[in-house]
Amino acid sequence: MHDHVHGRVKSNESDIYMSNYHKNGQTPLAPTNAPVRRKGPVATSTKQMAGYFTVSGIENELSIPERMWPCFALKELADNACDWLNDYYPISNVITRQRSNSTSNSSNNRTRYIAIRIQIDKIPNDTNLTRIIRIAVQNSNVDQIEVFGGGREGLEQLFDYSQWSSTKRHQHRMTAGSLGDYLKRHGGMGYASWNNIVRGSKVSYDDNTQWEEPIIFRFNGSEYKVFVYYDRYRGIPEPVIKYAGKSDAIDYTEVECALPISRINCNGSGSDAAPVFAKLHKYYTWYKIPKSDIKFSLDMCYDIYHIKEADD
């Protein structure tokens, strides 16, 4: 196995790299004693909704080209984890906690910790050689604080597509114990990319093909899978939330998302010289530089390539 992959990121992809800052619109519920700006969520029309489930609509909304969506997904998931730690485990409190203990233990050392896993899988029997990129971001929760409203109810509020809260519309942090509206958007991104790939193939297809990969939530000892379906004829999203059983996620929270990606984007060609694997590693390396008060680890796999790193 190779331990490292090199790649360039073009200057016209700087939107992702320049957006590494604290964003209120993609943070979880703040503690009840924290000040919160309250400006109700924005209702979304059916016409607007359609824009969240097409490649052109999403690109227009985010100003991020489809080929950069994997990096955008990594950024948003990592932002959510960082923001949550800053809300519930601010560095000042962690320092106080460590000083109060005569012996530093593993729990203290991992109070502000983010572990990222990235895997690119092949789709069996797929003549187009489409890949699935899976990104899982885990953040520590040593005090076992309740997240996502404790379960299904919180996730139902998070995936309420009739209301949107976003930084662009100057909205406050969402109040469902959630991680912000990226997770809601991600369902549309998967659907849009998958339909775009299938539509471009020579094989006949159902023009309402669904993306069957769930968004997976592991928290407070439970696992939930959220499937986001979209009825393009009615312009209505239909999230389906399923309890998947107990989880080892007692002292951490993990969110895992998947996106379909073309072989061209995986391997790089023409104007995109750097394959997505190299772009993701480069972005991760850059992303954590200003966050020295959080411990990071990374585990990436694709074909013969494997990168495994961890902060001391």
C-alpha positions in Angstrom: 0.0 0.0 0.0 1.1 3.5 -0.6 1.1 5.8 2.4 0.8 9.1 0.6 -0.9 10.6 -2.4 0.2 13.8 -4.0 -2.1 16.1 -6.0 -2.7 19.7 -7.0 -5.7 21.8 -6.3 -6.4 24.4 -8.9 -6.8 28.0 -8.1 -10.3 28.2 -9.3 -11.3 25.7 -6.6 -10.4 28.2 -3.9 -14.0 28.6 -2.8 -13.7 25.5 -0.6 -10.3 26.4 0.7 -11.2 30.0 1.5 -14.3 29.1 3.5 -12.6 27.5 6.5 -14.2 29.7 9.2 -16.7 29.5 12.0 -20.2 29.5 10.5 -23.2 29.9 12.8 -25.6 28.5 10.2 -24.0 25.0 10.4 -23.7 24.5 14.1 -25.7 22.4 16.5 -28.1 23.6 19.2 -26.3 25.8 21.7 -26.7 25.2 25.4 -29.9 26.6 26.9 -28.1 29.3 28.8 -26.3 30.6 25.7 -27.6 33.7 23.8 -29.4 32.8 20.6 -30.6 35.1 17.8 -34.2 34.2 17.0 -35.5 34.9 13.5 -37.9 32.2 12.4 -37.0 29.8 9.7 -37.7 30.5 6.1 -40.6 28.6 4.4 -39.5 27.0 1.1 -41.8 26.8 -1.9 -42.1 23.8 -4.2 -40.3 25.7 -6.9 -37.4 26.5 -4.6 -37.3 22.9 -3.4 -36.7 21.6 -6.9 -33.4 23.6 -6.9 -32.2 21.6 -4.0 -32.5 18.3 -6.0 -30.8 19.2 -9.3 -27.1 19.7 -10.0 -27.6 23.1 -11.6 -29.8 24.3 -8.7 -27.4 23.2 -6.0 -24.4 24.6 -7.9 -26.2 27.9 -8.2 -27.2 27.9 -4.5 -23.7 26.9 -3.2 -21.5 28.3 -5.9 -19.6 25.0 -5.7 -19.2 22.9 -8.9 -20.4 19.2 -8.6 -16.8 17.9 -8.9 -16.0 19.7 -5.6 -19.0 18.4 -3.7 -16.9 15.7 -1.8 -14.6 18.4 -0.5 -17.6 20.5 0.4 -19.2 17.6 2.2 -15.9 17.1 4.2 -15.8 20.7 5.1 -19.4 21.0 6.3 -19.3 17.8 8.3 -16.0 18.9 9.9 -17.3 22.4 10.6 -20.3 20.9 12.4 -18.1 18.8 14.6 -15.8 21.7 15.4 -18.7 24.0 16.1 -20.3 21.4 18.4 -17.1 21.0 20.4 -16.7 24.8 20.7 -20.2 25.0 22.0 -20.2 22.2 24.5 -16.5 21.7 25.3 -14.9 25.1 24.9 -11.2 25.0 25.3 -11.2 27.1 28.4 -13.4 24.5 30.2 -11.2 21.7 29.0 -8.1 23.4 30.4 -9.8 23.9 33.7 -10.9 20.3 33.7 -7.4 19.0 33.1 -5.9 21.2 35.7 -8.4 19.9 38.3 -7.2 16.4 37.8 -3.8 15.5 39.2 -3.3 12.8 36.6 -4.2 13.5 32.9 -6.2 10.5 31.6 -7.3 9.4 28.2 -10.8 10.9 28.7 -9.3 14.4 29.2 -6.9 14.0 26.3 -9.8 13.1 24.0 -12.3 15.8 25.1 -11.8 17.7 21.9 -11.2 15.1 19.3 -12.3 14.6 15.7 -11.8 11.4 13.7 -12.4 11.4 10.0 -12.9 8.3 7.8 -13.0 8.5 4.0 -13.5 5.5 1.8 -14.2 5.3 -1.9 -16.0 2.1 -3.0 -16.7 0.6 -6.4 -20.2 -0.3 -7.3 -20.4 -4.0 -8.3 -21.4 -4.7 -11.9 -21.5 -1.0 -12.8 -20.4 -0.7 -16.4 -19.9 3.1 -15.9 -17.5 2.4 -13.0 -19.2 4.9 -10.8 -17.7 5.2 -7.3 -19.3 5.8 -3.9 -17.4 8.1 -1.6 -18.2 7.7 2.0 -17.2 10.4 4.6 -17.7 9.8 8.3 -16.8 12.5 10.8 -16.8 11.6 14.5 -16.4 14.1 17.4 -15.9 13.2 21.0 -18.6 13.6 23.6 -17.0 12.4 26.8 -19.8 13.7 29.0 -22.4 11.9 26.9 -24.4 15.0 26.2 -27.7 14.4 24.4 -27.6 15.4 20.8 -30.1 15.5 17.9 -32.9 16.0 20.4 -32.2 12.5 21.7 -33.4 10.6 18.7 -36.1 10.3 16.1 -37.9 13.5 17.0 -34.8 15.6 16.7 -34.0 14.0 13.3 -37.5 14.6 12.1 -37.1 18.3 12.8 -33.7 18.4 11.2 -35.1 16.8 8.0 -38.2 19.0 7.8 -37.9 20.2 4.2 -40.8 22.7 4.6 -38.5 25.0 6.6 -34.9 26.1 6.0 -32.4 27.9 8.1 -29.2 29.0 6.4 -26.3 31.4 6.8 -27.2 33.0 3.4 -30.6 33.9 4.8 -29.2 35.3 8.0 -30.9 32.7 10.2 -30.0 31.6 13.7 -28.7 28.2 14.8 -31.3 25.5 14.4 -33.3 24.6 17.5 -33.7 20.9 17.1 -30.4 19.8 18.6 -29.2 19.4 15.0 -26.0 20.0 13.1 -27.4 22.6 10.7 -28.9 22.5 7.2 -26.1 20.9 5.3 -27.3 17.4 6.3 -30.7 18.3 4.8 -29.0 19.5 1.7 -26.8 16.4 1.4 -29.8 14.2 0.6 -30.5 16.4 -2.4 -26.9 16.4 -3.5 -26.8 12.6 -3.6 -30.1 12.4 -5.5 -28.9 15.1 -8.0 -25.5 13.5 -8.7 -26.9 10.0 -9.0 -29.5 11.1 -11.5 -26.9 13.1 -13.4 -24.6 10.1 -13.7 -27.4 7.7 -14.6 -28.9 10.1 -17.1 -25.5 10.4 -18.9 -25.2 6.6 -19.3 -26.3 4.7 -22.4 -28.6 2.4 -20.3 -32.3 3.3 -20.1 -33.3 4.5 -16.7 -36.3 5.6 -14.6 -36.2 9.4 -14.6 -37.1 9.4 -10.9 -34.2 7.2 -9.9 -33.5 7.4 -6.1 -30.3 7.6 -4.3 -30.5 4.7 -1.9 -27.5 5.5 0.4 -28.6 6.8 3.8 -27.2 9.5 6.0 -26.1 7.6 9.1 -26.2 9.0 12.6 -24.5 7.3 15.5 -25.0 9.1 18.8 -26.1 8.5 22.5 -25.8 4.7 22.0 -28.1 4.5 19.0 -27.9 4.4 15.2 -30.3 5.9 12.8 -30.4 5.9 9.0 -32.1 8.7 7.1 -33.0 8.0 3.4 -34.0 11.1 1.5 -36.2 10.3 -1.5 -37.5 12.9 -3.9 -40.7 12.9 -6.0 -39.7 15.0 -9.0 -43.2 14.9 -10.4 -44.6 16.6 -7.3 -41.5 18.4 -6.3 -41.7 16.9 -2.8 -38.8 15.4 -0.7 -39.7 12.4 1.4 -37.2 11.6 4.2 -37.5 8.2 5.8 -35.9 7.8 9.2 -35.1 4.3 10.4 -33.8 3.2 13.8 -30.9 0.8 13.0 -30.3 -0.4 16.6 -27.9 0.1 19.4 -24.5 1.7 18.7 -21.1 1.9 20.3 -21.4 5.7 20.0 -21.7 6.4 23.7 -19.0 9.0 24.2 -18.9 10.3 20.7 -21.1 11.4 17.8 -20.7 10.3 14.3 -22.3 11.3 11.0 -21.6 9.4 7.8 -22.7 10.6 4.3 -22.2 9.1 0.9 -22.1 10.7 -2.6 -21.8 9.0 -6.0 -18.9 10.1 -8.0 -17.7 9.4 -11.6 -14.6 7.5 -12.3 -13.2 10.6 -14.1 -13.5 12.6 -10.9 -11.9 9.8 -8.9 -8.9 9.4 -11.1 -8.5 13.0 -12.5 -8.2 14.0 -16.1 -8.0 17.0 -18.3 -8.9 20.2 -16.4 -9.1 18.2 -13.2 -5.5 16.9 -12.9 -5.8 16.0 -9.2 -8.0 13.0 -8.3 -10.6 13.6 -5.6 -8.7 11.4 -3.2 -5.7 13.7 -3.3 -8.0 16.8 -3.1 -9.6 15.5 0.0 -6.3 14.7 1.7 -5.0 18.2 0.8 -8.1 19.8 2.1 -7.9 17.9 5.4 -4.3 18.8 5.9 -5.1 22.5 5.3 -8.3 22.5 7.3 -6.9 21.5 10.6 -4.0 23.9 10.7 -5.8 26.7 12.5 -7.5 24.3 14.9 -4.5 23.3 17.0 -6.7 23.0 20.1 -8.5 20.0 18.6 -6.9 16.6 18.0 -7.6 15.2 14.6 -7.1 11.8 13.0 -7.7 10.6 9.4 -8.1 7.2 7.8 -8.5 7.2 4.0 -8.8 4.3 1.6 -9.3 3.9 -2.1 -8.1 1.0 -4.1 -4.3 0.5 -3.4 -4.1 3.8 -1.6 -4.3 4.1 2.2 -3.5 7.2 4.3 -3.6 7.0 8.0 -2.6 10.0 10.2 -3.2 11.1 13.8 -2.2 14.2 15.8 0.1 13.5 18.7 
